[in-house]
């Protein structure tokens, strides 16, 4: 029965595990990601697991080590989604604040796909 469900992982505790040696004393670890952690193995092994890269935890994870993130995104692009309950994109494209920095990072990493639509069967 669980095989028919899609699970979406997210949050500081999940994203901290991107590194094999996570600093559990910090909500949002900083610095380079030296070796692959549990979350990457889980994304590879569990076909029905996706990861939400929104909010501070997603932004921190992707921005703390761009070279690692580029490889991570290439490997798991079909499993990454961006979900937000805070839409603040100005029609003229001149939005300020953390969400715009996040969207700029997603563009830099070329995360522009339609994963959420495919998860919903669209």
FENCORZI-V963651 format. One line per field, one symbol per residue. ss: DSSP state (~ for helix, > for strand, _ for the rest). A space follows every 10 residues. Layout:
# FENCORZI-V963651
ss->???
This chain:
# FENCORZI-V963651
ss->_~~~__>>>_ _~~~~~__>_ __________ _____>_~~~ ~~~~~___>> >>__~~~~~~ ~~~__~~~~~ ~~~~~~~~~> >_________ _______~~~ ~~~~~~~~__ ____~~~~~_ __
